[in-house]
Amino acid sequence: MTAARGGAVVTGAGRGLGKQIAELLVGRGYRVLVTDLDADLATAAAAEIGPHATPMALDVRDPEQVQAAADRIVETAGGLDVWVNNAGVLITGEAWTQDPSTHRLMLEVNGLGTIYGTVAAIKTMRERSAGGHVVNIASLAGLTPVPGEAVYAASKHAAVGFSLSTVADLRLAGIDDIDISCICPDGIWTPMLYDKLDDPSSALSFSGKLLSPEDVVTAVGKVLDAPREVTSLPKWRGAQARIGAASPRIGRALMPFIIKAARRKQRKIQARIQQSEKV
């Protein structure tokens, strides 16, 4: 482990990608606040990560709890250097088939959660005049239309738009020592995506190369070393997403073929897993 650097907060870090990001930060010498809505998950994850990880239950939809997390890491580590907004919710389906509580959940966790975390981080970093880095785990769905995931895409568009606009505000205010980086990955093979294997509405999440959590963790490490406002994973999918967003009519014309191929891939993965479970 490298020499201690300071404090970091990771949301949604009780398992999966968030936990691995917390492990990366501890490995880089940070004292990390491992937060999750599920207190037991946060506690178990922190125990596995080691003595430089501290658990905390956190609902990112509550700005007071989010600020409390920022205050907690200052108390335990002496400062806040890195904040990673990783907590997210994906519920697929056409917007008109979902109830308002579903809409609100995704928009609040994915959108407001990112806003509250970023704002708390900026305030805390500025108070200590030490600078820092906010990393927001967004999605390719934040760059392009995604049938079957309209509200999720809206929440991720909000996260990306907010991040880029806030960077502009920081620079216009003469604040150059705080960076914000968005990571926009394709489908990640995590428990959240595993649960969508039999869901046709989420087929597009399987249309590209399924990323491993390690792919995203590596990208987080790279932007911490060299801040970058938007990083698409993989790069070619980011270019494809931007083309689709720039030419929505062409994108819609191609979409049935893309979804059909993605659905075949989704069923193959499901069949392979079911076969392995029988063995």
SULJO-V386936 format. One line per field, one symbol per residue. phi: phi as a letter, one per 30 degrees, with the letter a starting at -180 (. if undefined). Layout:
# SULJO-V386936
phi->???
This chain:
# SULJO-V386936
phi->.dddclcbbbchcdaheedddddedddcjddccccadddddddddddddkddcbdadbcddcddddddddddddddcilbcbbcdceabbbdkdedccdeddededddddcdedddddddddeddddchcilbcccdcadddbadbeibedededdedddddddddeddedddicccbcbbcccddecdbeddedceccedceddcdcdddcedddeeddeddddbebdbbcbdddddddddddddbdddddddeedddddddddeddddddddddddd
